[in-house]
């Protein structure tokens, strides 16, 4: 049903007509990205994380309170380490004289030396503070970020060691986590035997992201084929389309059973993560060179995210909608606002739609006022804005989502 609805002619035409009504055909309102703010916030984030996170052995302290006091970190976790490798590698592209590439390379070396399983391949979930294996289970989500980190370090450094490591990692990921339906198993044991359980789209999304990065950095046809397989799996298997009467949008549910059937109700644990819809929108738009249909899917997913979860009064987006209806959870978390802005600026620049520029600017104002931490630096770790009502934690969120936002903005603006 999902694929049939996605390619249905009448809903697609209705959506295109709606987009055309909001589009600036002369492109007079393109390039409204606040390049100065994006660069300033990127520099501020990198400055603080560079000052506090690197450890002598190449690993990172990843947990801090708002005032940058280190919090307890008895073990090192793959996702958190890899995200900081990516952060510093991406930062080098725009601030090439701050030593960020050296930090990223040391972090990538640490991933390969300490997290990589020398016997069965892949990466351990956690290692102890001394670098010895701790949790040897293997999770697709963490592997996606390890692949992304290695690909990005190769992209900005040109060092073939990291390209080769990324290509090897993808071969092991595809063999170890790939399932017959076309998606990814969430979790395996050390020998890559799948651990029984449900499925989630989240590792699929970030693996798609990592493969696009590897493809773009290296021209690797294997990475392109992997991105196409995962992208098609989402577009033709997971995507749930809406009819004309519902707006013609489409969404990717969050949780599934072991056969990739979406959990049907809120009571059963089913929901649609609004932040992930915005994330899918910009990733699919970026993936259009792999398959042109992804740009059309991206527009439909963005249409759903705006309809179901965007706050047109105050800006920003909520957390969740539910497959069986009912009121959406419109609490505003920090990372969702970064992904919302990211999707809006990518789509606005591609289409010239003035309504998207308005929302980009509106959400930017919300981020500046509520999330950027002028007192301590970084962003506020908000689960539910505003912070003054107790919806923010006394902890620094990792900078991955913000750096991705600023990286995209600066590239699109140039």
N, C-alpha and C positions, 0 to 999 in steps of 0.2 A: 504494500500500500504506500509506503513512504516514497519509493522511487516513482511510482505511478503519479502520486500527487505532485512530486517535485517537478516533473517534466510536463505536467498538464498545461495545454496551450492557454486556456482562458485565464487561470490564475496568474500565469507568467505575464501575459499581456496586460492584465489589470495592474500588476505590480510595476511594470515598466512605465505604464501611463502615469501612475502615482508619482514615480520617481521623476519623470519628465516634468511634471507640474511644479516641482520644487527645485529644478536644476537651472543653473545660470549658463545659458548656451554660449555666452561670450567670454566665460571664464573670468569675469571681472572680480569675482569674490573668491578666487582661488588664492592659495598662499597666504592665508590668514593665520598661519601657525605663529605662535609667540616664540620665535626662535631664541630670543634673549633669555626668557624665563626658563625654557627647557635646558639651555646650556648652563645657566647659573645653578639650577637645582641639581643637574647632573654633577657639576663640579663640586657642589657642597656635599652631596652624598658620597662621592668617591673620596673626597678629602677626609671625611670622618671615618669611613670604613678602612681606608688605607692607614690611618693613624692608629686604629685600635685592633683590627682583625688579624693581620698576618702574625704567624708564630715562627720561631726560628727554623723549625723543621719543614716549612712550606705549607703546613696546614693552617687552618683559620679558627680563631675564636669567633663563634657565630652568634652568641647570645649575650645581649647587653640590656641593662635597664635604660630608661630614657636619658639619664645623665652619662651614659657610656661606661658605667661600672660593669665589669664582666660578671655574668651569672654562671651558676654551676653548669659545667659541661663535662661530665664524667666519661663520655664517649663522643666520637665524631661520626656524624651521619652523612651518608653519601649525597643526598639531595642538597643539604645545606652547604657542604663543601663545594660541590660542583657549581652551584649557583653563584658563589663568590668568585670562582675561577672565571665563569662567564662574565660577571660584572666587571672585573678588572680588565679582561681582554677587550670587551666592548668599549670600556672607557678609554683605552689606549688609542682607539681610532680617532677620537676627538681631542684628547689631551695627551699628546704623544711624548711629552717631556717630563712626566711626573713619576716615572718608574712603574707604571701599572702593568706593563707587559711582563716585566721581570717577575712581579708578584704572581701574575696569572700563570706564567710558565712553571714557577716553583709549585704552585697549587696543582697544576695538571700533572707534574711529575709525581707529586705526592699521591694523587689518585691512582696513577699507574703502578707506583711502587708499593703502596700500602692497601688500597682498596681492591685492587685487581686480584682475582683468584688465579694463582699460578697453575693450579691443577685442572680445574674445570672451566676456566674462563669466566667472563663476566665480572661483576663487582659485588663485594660484600655490602650488606646494608649498613653496618657500623663497624668501626674499629675502636680499640681502646686508645686512651691518651698517648700511649707509647707506640701506637701504630699497629699493634697486633690485632688479628681478627677477633671480633666480638660476636655480632649477630651475622652468621654466614648465610642466612636466608637471602634470596635475591628478588628484588622488587622491580617491576617494569618501570614504575614511576621514577625511581632513582636512576635507573639505567638511561632513561631519556635525557636526564640532565647531565649525566656523565658524557653521553654522546654529544650533546649540545656544547658542553664546555670544551671538549677536545676539538670539535669542528670550528668553534669560534677562535680558539687559540691558533689553530692552523690558518684560519682566514686572515687574521691580523699579523701573524708572524711569518707566514710562508714556510715554516719549518716542517719538513715532510714527516718527521717523526710523529707529529700529532695527527697528521692526515692518515698515516698508516694505522695508528692506534685507533682512530675513529672508525676507519673502515673495518678493522678487525672486530671492534666492539659491535658494529652493526651486524656483521655476519653471525656473531654469537647470540645477539639479541633476537635476530630473526629466527634462528634455529631453536633457541631456548624458550622464547616467549610467544612465538606465533601460534595461533590456534586455527583450526580448520575453517572456522567461520570467516576468517579474514582479519580478526582483531588481535588483541594481545591478552594473554593470561596475566592476571595481576601479580602473582607471586609464585615463586618456585623454591625448591630446596637447593642446597649447594650444588647438586648434580643436575640442576635444571629439570627436575621432575615437578610437574605442576602441582600446586597445593589447591585442593578443592575449595570452591567458593564462588561467589557471584562475580560479576564483571562491572567495570566502570569505564567510562569514556576517557577519564583524565589522563592515564598514561598513553592512550592512543593519540590524544591531542598533542601532548608534549613530544612524543616520538615523531609525529608528523612535523612539528616545529624543528626538531633536531635534524631530521633528514633533509628538510628544505635548506637548512644552514649548511650541511655537509655538501649537498648538491651545488649550492651557490658558490661555496668556497673552492670546490675541487672539480666540478663538472662530472662527478662520479655517477655513472649510469645506474649502478646498483642502488645508490641512495635515491635517485630519481624514481626507479621502479618501486622501491619501498614506500616512498612518499605517495606514489600513485595508488599503491595497494591500500594503504591506510586511508587516504583521502576518498577513494571510491567506496571503501567499506562504510565510512561515515555518510557519504552522500547518498548511497543506494541501499544501505542496510539500517543505519541508526537514525537518520533524519526522519522526523515526523512532520509532514506537511499540513498546513491549514488550508481550508477552502476559501473561496472568495468572500463568503459572508463573515469569516473570521479575520480577514485582512490579507490572506495570501502569504503569510510568513511561514517559517519553518524553524524547528528547534531540535536540539540534540539532548535527549534525556540523560540524566547523570548515572543512574544505577540500573543494573540488569541482572537477570538470573544467569546461570551458567550457560544457557543457550542463547544469550544476548536478546532475551525478551525483556523490554523495559518494565520495571516495577510499576504497577498500574495505578496505585493510589498513594496519597500522603501517608495513610495509616500503614501501608506496606513498606514505607521507606522511599517511595518514588518522588522525585522532584526534578525540576529544571533549574540548574544553576545559572542565574542571570549573567554573572561575571564571565562564565565560560562561554555563553552565547556571544558576548562581545569579543572574547578571545578567539573563538572559532571564526568569527566574521573577518577579523584582520588576517588571521593565518590562512584562511581559504583565499582571500584576495591576493595575498602574497604568493600563494601556490598556483595561481592561474596559469603561469607558464608551463606547469606540469600537466594541467588539464583545464582548458578554457571554461568548462562548465563550473569550476569552483568559484569563479567570480559571480555567477548567477546565484549559486547556493549561498555565497557570502552575503549578497544583498537580501535574500530572504531571511537568513538568520538574523541579520541586523534589524530587519523590519520587525521580526518577532521580539527581539530584545528591547527595542524602543517601545513597542506596544505593551509588552507585559511588565517591563521593569524600569522604565525611565521615568524620573520625576521631572515633569515639565515645569513645575512651579519653582523648585529650589535647585534643580540640577542634580546630576548623579544618578546612580542606579541602585536598585534594591538587591536582595540576596537571592531569593528563590520564588519560583512559581510552581504550581502543582498540576499534575496531569489530570486530576479529577476535579479541577476548578477550585473555587474558593479564593479567598483574599491572598494576594501575594505577600511574601515576607519582604517588606520594603526597608528593613534596617540596612544601613549603608556601611559596608566594611571598606577598609583602606585599599586592598588590592583590587577590589571590584571597580573602584573609581579610576585606577590607573588603566585597567583594561577597557573600561568604557571610553575614556579619552583616547586611547590608542586606536580603537575601532573607529571612532568618530572622525579623527583627523585623517586616517587612511581613506575612509570612504568619502569624506568631504573633498579631499584633494583629488580623488579619482573622478568624482561626479560633478563637482562644483555646486552641490546642493546647499543652498543658504540655510535651510533648516538644520542641517548637520553642523555647519559652522557655528550657528547660534548655540547649539547644545554643547559643542566642544568648548566654546568660550564660557558658557554657563557652568559647566562641570569644572573647568580650570579655576574659576572663581571659588567654587566650593572647596577644591583641593587646597588652594592658597590659604583660604580662611580657616579651614578646619583640620587639615592634615599635615601641611608643612610645619615642622616644629621649629619655630623661630628662636625659641629659648635654648634648646639643646642641640639642634641639628638633626637631620634625618626627617622621617615622617612619623606621625602618631600611629600606633598599632590599634586602629579602631575596628571594633566589631559592630558598633552601632553609634554613629554620630548623632548628636554632638558629644564631644569629649566631656564637656562640663556637666553632663548628666550621668557620667560614670561609665560611658560605653567604650573607653579606651584603656588599654593595658599599660602598665609601667614597664614597657619593653620596646626595644627597637625591632621593627619588622625588617627582614632581610631585603636588600635593595633590588632584587631581580626584576619585579614588575615595574618599578619606577625607571630603572635603567633601560629596560626594553621600550618603555614609553618614550623616553627622551631620545634614545637611539633612533627610533622610527621617525620622531618629529624632526630631528635634525637632518636625517637623510631625505625625507620627503620635502622639507623646506628648501633643500639645496638642489 
